[in-house]
Amino acid sequence: MIPVPSNTRVWLAAGVTDMRRGFNTLAAQAEQVLAADPYSGHMFVFRGRRGDLLKIIWWDSQGACLFTKRLERGRFVWPAAKEGKVSLSSSQLSMLLEGIDWRTPQKTWRPLVAG
């Protein structure tokens, strides 16, 4: 797993992205389309057309990072919006990278017993 500092924001780029792009063109997309600074230390997540490939760009204050993950089976759960950005928590990012539906996680709880 990527060691994400606790203050790092995670942004999904809604819609489809050309997965042939590298850090520089994805950073330009984050800047122009998402209206965000790609060198802010935030993570920007992009998904390909088929839905089985993700790319994440992140400036970690030492340099530019480009992470790629491809699912062998299944697809990454993605927002239905065609444009814009969606904010995720680091735990939602972990679920997304595992192929779990991060939009509706089920919390388990026990009822309080009066006593």
PyMOL CGO cylinders between C-alpha atoms (Angstrom):
from pymol import cmd
from pymol.cgo import CYLINDER

trace = [
    CYLINDER, 0.00, 0.00, 0.00, 1.10, 3.54, -0.70, 0.3, 1, 1, 1, 1, 1, 1,
    CYLINDER, 1.10, 3.54, -0.70, 2.19, 5.29, 2.54, 0.3, 1, 1, 1, 1, 1, 1,
    CYLINDER, 2.19, 5.29, 2.54, -0.27, 8.19, 2.47, 0.3, 1, 1, 1, 1, 1, 1,
    CYLINDER, -0.27, 8.19, 2.47, 0.29, 10.90, 5.12, 0.3, 1, 1, 1, 1, 1, 1,
    CYLINDER, 0.29, 10.90, 5.12, -2.84, 11.60, 7.17, 0.3, 1, 1, 1, 1, 1, 1,
    CYLINDER, -2.84, 11.60, 7.17, -3.25, 15.17, 5.88, 0.3, 1, 1, 1, 1, 1, 1,
    CYLINDER, -3.25, 15.17, 5.88, -3.20, 14.12, 2.19, 0.3, 1, 1, 1, 1, 1, 1,
    CYLINDER, -3.20, 14.12, 2.19, -6.40, 14.76, 0.24, 0.3, 1, 1, 1, 1, 1, 1,
    CYLINDER, -6.40, 14.76, 0.24, -7.41, 12.21, -2.40, 0.3, 1, 1, 1, 1, 1, 1,
    CYLINDER, -7.41, 12.21, -2.40, -9.29, 13.32, -5.53, 0.3, 1, 1, 1, 1, 1, 1,
    CYLINDER, -9.29, 13.32, -5.53, -10.90, 11.12, -8.18, 0.3, 1, 1, 1, 1, 1, 1,
    CYLINDER, -10.90, 11.12, -8.18, -11.07, 12.61, -11.65, 0.3, 1, 1, 1, 1, 1, 1,
    CYLINDER, -11.07, 12.61, -11.65, -14.61, 11.74, -12.73, 0.3, 1, 1, 1, 1, 1, 1,
    CYLINDER, -14.61, 11.74, -12.73, -15.04, 10.39, -16.23, 0.3, 1, 1, 1, 1, 1, 1,
    CYLINDER, -15.04, 10.39, -16.23, -12.54, 8.54, -18.39, 0.3, 1, 1, 1, 1, 1, 1,
    CYLINDER, -12.54, 8.54, -18.39, -8.84, 9.33, -18.83, 0.3, 1, 1, 1, 1, 1, 1,
    CYLINDER, -8.84, 9.33, -18.83, -6.44, 8.27, -21.57, 0.3, 1, 1, 1, 1, 1, 1,
    CYLINDER, -6.44, 8.27, -21.57, -4.16, 5.81, -19.79, 0.3, 1, 1, 1, 1, 1, 1,
    CYLINDER, -4.16, 5.81, -19.79, -1.27, 6.48, -22.17, 0.3, 1, 1, 1, 1, 1, 1,
    CYLINDER, -1.27, 6.48, -22.17, -0.66, 9.71, -20.26, 0.3, 1, 1, 1, 1, 1, 1,
    CYLINDER, -0.66, 9.71, -20.26, 2.28, 10.12, -17.92, 0.3, 1, 1, 1, 1, 1, 1,
    CYLINDER, 2.28, 10.12, -17.92, 2.81, 12.34, -14.88, 0.3, 1, 1, 1, 1, 1, 1,
    CYLINDER, 2.81, 12.34, -14.88, 3.18, 15.62, -16.81, 0.3, 1, 1, 1, 1, 1, 1,
    CYLINDER, 3.18, 15.62, -16.81, -0.01, 15.31, -18.86, 0.3, 1, 1, 1, 1, 1, 1,
    CYLINDER, -0.01, 15.31, -18.86, -2.01, 13.96, -15.91, 0.3, 1, 1, 1, 1, 1, 1,
    CYLINDER, -2.01, 13.96, -15.91, -0.71, 16.88, -13.82, 0.3, 1, 1, 1, 1, 1, 1,
    CYLINDER, -0.71, 16.88, -13.82, -1.85, 19.26, -16.57, 0.3, 1, 1, 1, 1, 1, 1,
    CYLINDER, -1.85, 19.26, -16.57, -5.28, 17.59, -16.54, 0.3, 1, 1, 1, 1, 1, 1,
    CYLINDER, -5.28, 17.59, -16.54, -5.49, 18.00, -12.75, 0.3, 1, 1, 1, 1, 1, 1,
    CYLINDER, -5.49, 18.00, -12.75, -4.59, 21.65, -13.12, 0.3, 1, 1, 1, 1, 1, 1,
    CYLINDER, -4.59, 21.65, -13.12, -6.88, 22.53, -16.04, 0.3, 1, 1, 1, 1, 1, 1,
    CYLINDER, -6.88, 22.53, -16.04, -9.88, 20.24, -15.69, 0.3, 1, 1, 1, 1, 1, 1,
    CYLINDER, -9.88, 20.24, -15.69, -9.99, 19.69, -11.93, 0.3, 1, 1, 1, 1, 1, 1,
    CYLINDER, -9.99, 19.69, -11.93, -8.78, 23.21, -11.05, 0.3, 1, 1, 1, 1, 1, 1,
    CYLINDER, -8.78, 23.21, -11.05, -6.29, 21.79, -8.55, 0.3, 1, 1, 1, 1, 1, 1,
    CYLINDER, -6.29, 21.79, -8.55, -2.55, 22.15, -8.00, 0.3, 1, 1, 1, 1, 1, 1,
    CYLINDER, -2.55, 22.15, -8.00, -0.87, 18.83, -8.86, 0.3, 1, 1, 1, 1, 1, 1,
    CYLINDER, -0.87, 18.83, -8.86, 2.15, 19.85, -6.75, 0.3, 1, 1, 1, 1, 1, 1,
    CYLINDER, 2.15, 19.85, -6.75, 0.09, 20.46, -3.60, 0.3, 1, 1, 1, 1, 1, 1,
    CYLINDER, 0.09, 20.46, -3.60, 0.77, 17.04, -2.09, 0.3, 1, 1, 1, 1, 1, 1,
    CYLINDER, 0.77, 17.04, -2.09, -2.75, 15.82, -2.85, 0.3, 1, 1, 1, 1, 1, 1,
    CYLINDER, -2.75, 15.82, -2.85, -3.29, 12.53, -4.72, 0.3, 1, 1, 1, 1, 1, 1,
    CYLINDER, -3.29, 12.53, -4.72, -5.15, 12.54, -8.03, 0.3, 1, 1, 1, 1, 1, 1,
    CYLINDER, -5.15, 12.54, -8.03, -6.68, 9.26, -9.22, 0.3, 1, 1, 1, 1, 1, 1,
    CYLINDER, -6.68, 9.26, -9.22, -7.58, 8.61, -12.87, 0.3, 1, 1, 1, 1, 1, 1,
    CYLINDER, -7.58, 8.61, -12.87, -9.37, 5.61, -14.42, 0.3, 1, 1, 1, 1, 1, 1,
    CYLINDER, -9.37, 5.61, -14.42, -9.16, 4.23, -17.96, 0.3, 1, 1, 1, 1, 1, 1,
    CYLINDER, -9.16, 4.23, -17.96, -12.07, 3.52, -20.30, 0.3, 1, 1, 1, 1, 1, 1,
    CYLINDER, -12.07, 3.52, -20.30, -12.32, -0.22, -19.57, 0.3, 1, 1, 1, 1, 1, 1,
    CYLINDER, -12.32, -0.22, -19.57, -12.31, 0.43, -15.83, 0.3, 1, 1, 1, 1, 1, 1,
    CYLINDER, -12.31, 0.43, -15.83, -9.62, -2.09, -14.92, 0.3, 1, 1, 1, 1, 1, 1,
    CYLINDER, -9.62, -2.09, -14.92, -6.69, 0.37, -14.83, 0.3, 1, 1, 1, 1, 1, 1,
    CYLINDER, -6.69, 0.37, -14.83, -5.97, 3.25, -12.43, 0.3, 1, 1, 1, 1, 1, 1,
    CYLINDER, -5.97, 3.25, -12.43, -3.20, 5.82, -12.35, 0.3, 1, 1, 1, 1, 1, 1,
    CYLINDER, -3.20, 5.82, -12.35, -2.44, 7.96, -9.32, 0.3, 1, 1, 1, 1, 1, 1,
    CYLINDER, -2.44, 7.96, -9.32, -0.20, 11.02, -9.39, 0.3, 1, 1, 1, 1, 1, 1,
    CYLINDER, -0.20, 11.02, -9.39, 1.22, 12.49, -6.21, 0.3, 1, 1, 1, 1, 1, 1,
    CYLINDER, 1.22, 12.49, -6.21, 3.86, 15.07, -5.43, 0.3, 1, 1, 1, 1, 1, 1,
    CYLINDER, 3.86, 15.07, -5.43, 5.45, 13.86, -2.17, 0.3, 1, 1, 1, 1, 1, 1,
    CYLINDER, 5.45, 13.86, -2.17, 7.59, 17.02, -1.65, 0.3, 1, 1, 1, 1, 1, 1,
    CYLINDER, 7.59, 17.02, -1.65, 10.68, 15.16, -2.91, 0.3, 1, 1, 1, 1, 1, 1,
    CYLINDER, 10.68, 15.16, -2.91, 9.49, 14.37, -6.41, 0.3, 1, 1, 1, 1, 1, 1,
    CYLINDER, 9.49, 14.37, -6.41, 6.72, 13.27, -8.73, 0.3, 1, 1, 1, 1, 1, 1,
    CYLINDER, 6.72, 13.27, -8.73, 5.15, 9.85, -8.13, 0.3, 1, 1, 1, 1, 1, 1,
    CYLINDER, 5.15, 9.85, -8.13, 3.09, 7.93, -10.67, 0.3, 1, 1, 1, 1, 1, 1,
    CYLINDER, 3.09, 7.93, -10.67, 1.39, 4.76, -9.45, 0.3, 1, 1, 1, 1, 1, 1,
    CYLINDER, 1.39, 4.76, -9.45, -0.49, 2.32, -11.68, 0.3, 1, 1, 1, 1, 1, 1,
    CYLINDER, -0.49, 2.32, -11.68, -2.75, -0.57, -10.73, 0.3, 1, 1, 1, 1, 1, 1,
    CYLINDER, -2.75, -0.57, -10.73, -4.55, -2.98, -13.03, 0.3, 1, 1, 1, 1, 1, 1,
    CYLINDER, -4.55, -2.98, -13.03, -7.16, -5.44, -11.80, 0.3, 1, 1, 1, 1, 1, 1,
    CYLINDER, -7.16, -5.44, -11.80, -6.86, -8.89, -13.29, 0.3, 1, 1, 1, 1, 1, 1,
    CYLINDER, -6.86, -8.89, -13.29, -10.61, -9.44, -12.83, 0.3, 1, 1, 1, 1, 1, 1,
    CYLINDER, -10.61, -9.44, -12.83, -13.35, -6.92, -12.27, 0.3, 1, 1, 1, 1, 1, 1,
    CYLINDER, -13.35, -6.92, -12.27, -13.49, -3.15, -12.52, 0.3, 1, 1, 1, 1, 1, 1,
    CYLINDER, -13.49, -3.15, -12.52, -12.74, -0.24, -10.23, 0.3, 1, 1, 1, 1, 1, 1,
    CYLINDER, -12.74, -0.24, -10.23, -15.90, 1.36, -8.81, 0.3, 1, 1, 1, 1, 1, 1,
    CYLINDER, -15.90, 1.36, -8.81, -16.15, 4.88, -10.20, 0.3, 1, 1, 1, 1, 1, 1,
    CYLINDER, -16.15, 4.88, -10.20, -18.59, 7.80, -9.82, 0.3, 1, 1, 1, 1, 1, 1,
    CYLINDER, -18.59, 7.80, -9.82, -21.26, 8.12, -12.51, 0.3, 1, 1, 1, 1, 1, 1,
    CYLINDER, -21.26, 8.12, -12.51, -20.39, 11.79, -13.14, 0.3, 1, 1, 1, 1, 1, 1,
    CYLINDER, -20.39, 11.79, -13.14, -18.77, 12.53, -16.50, 0.3, 1, 1, 1, 1, 1, 1,
    CYLINDER, -18.77, 12.53, -16.50, -16.65, 15.45, -15.26, 0.3, 1, 1, 1, 1, 1, 1,
    CYLINDER, -16.65, 15.45, -15.26, -15.41, 17.09, -12.09, 0.3, 1, 1, 1, 1, 1, 1,
    CYLINDER, -15.41, 17.09, -12.09, -13.75, 15.59, -9.06, 0.3, 1, 1, 1, 1, 1, 1,
    CYLINDER, -13.75, 15.59, -9.06, -14.77, 13.55, -6.03, 0.3, 1, 1, 1, 1, 1, 1,
    CYLINDER, -14.77, 13.55, -6.03, -12.99, 13.66, -2.67, 0.3, 1, 1, 1, 1, 1, 1,
    CYLINDER, -12.99, 13.66, -2.67, -12.10, 10.38, -0.94, 0.3, 1, 1, 1, 1, 1, 1,
    CYLINDER, -12.10, 10.38, -0.94, -10.68, 9.52, 2.46, 0.3, 1, 1, 1, 1, 1, 1,
    CYLINDER, -10.68, 9.52, 2.46, -7.52, 7.42, 2.65, 0.3, 1, 1, 1, 1, 1, 1,
    CYLINDER, -7.52, 7.42, 2.65, -9.62, 4.43, 3.83, 0.3, 1, 1, 1, 1, 1, 1,
    CYLINDER, -9.62, 4.43, 3.83, -11.93, 4.83, 0.80, 0.3, 1, 1, 1, 1, 1, 1,
    CYLINDER, -11.93, 4.83, 0.80, -8.83, 4.91, -1.42, 0.3, 1, 1, 1, 1, 1, 1,
    CYLINDER, -8.83, 4.91, -1.42, -7.69, 1.63, 0.16, 0.3, 1, 1, 1, 1, 1, 1,
    CYLINDER, -7.69, 1.63, 0.16, -11.08, 0.07, -0.61, 0.3, 1, 1, 1, 1, 1, 1,
    CYLINDER, -11.08, 0.07, -0.61, -10.99, 1.40, -4.18, 0.3, 1, 1, 1, 1, 1, 1,
    CYLINDER, -10.99, 1.40, -4.18, -7.54, -0.09, -4.77, 0.3, 1, 1, 1, 1, 1, 1,
    CYLINDER, -7.54, -0.09, -4.77, -8.79, -3.46, -3.51, 0.3, 1, 1, 1, 1, 1, 1,
    CYLINDER, -8.79, -3.46, -3.51, -11.74, -3.40, -5.93, 0.3, 1, 1, 1, 1, 1, 1,
    CYLINDER, -11.74, -3.40, -5.93, -14.28, -2.84, -3.11, 0.3, 1, 1, 1, 1, 1, 1,
    CYLINDER, -14.28, -2.84, -3.11, -17.26, -0.50, -3.55, 0.3, 1, 1, 1, 1, 1, 1,
    CYLINDER, -17.26, -0.50, -3.55, -16.03, 2.49, -1.51, 0.3, 1, 1, 1, 1, 1, 1,
    CYLINDER, -16.03, 2.49, -1.51, -19.29, 4.45, -2.00, 0.3, 1, 1, 1, 1, 1, 1,
    CYLINDER, -19.29, 4.45, -2.00, -21.41, 2.39, 0.38, 0.3, 1, 1, 1, 1, 1, 1,
    CYLINDER, -21.41, 2.39, 0.38, -19.19, 0.76, 3.00, 0.3, 1, 1, 1, 1, 1, 1,
    CYLINDER, -19.19, 0.76, 3.00, -21.12, -1.10, 5.65, 0.3, 1, 1, 1, 1, 1, 1,
    CYLINDER, -21.12, -1.10, 5.65, -20.12, -0.39, 9.22, 0.3, 1, 1, 1, 1, 1, 1,
    CYLINDER, -20.12, -0.39, 9.22, -20.74, -3.02, 11.83, 0.3, 1, 1, 1, 1, 1, 1,
    CYLINDER, -20.74, -3.02, 11.83, -22.00, -1.99, 15.20, 0.3, 1, 1, 1, 1, 1, 1,
    CYLINDER, -22.00, -1.99, 15.20, -23.39, -3.45, 18.34, 0.3, 1, 1, 1, 1, 1, 1,
    CYLINDER, -23.39, -3.45, 18.34, -26.35, -1.88, 20.10, 0.3, 1, 1, 1, 1, 1, 1,
    CYLINDER, -26.35, -1.88, 20.10, -25.60, -0.37, 23.48, 0.3, 1, 1, 1, 1, 1, 1,
    CYLINDER, -25.60, -0.37, 23.48, -26.86, -2.43, 26.35, 0.3, 1, 1, 1, 1, 1, 1,
    CYLINDER, -26.86, -2.43, 26.35, -28.37, -0.41, 29.17, 0.3, 1, 1, 1, 1, 1, 1,
    CYLINDER, -28.37, -0.41, 29.17, -27.11, -1.56, 32.43, 0.3, 1, 1, 1, 1, 1, 1,
]
cmd.load_cgo(trace, "trace")
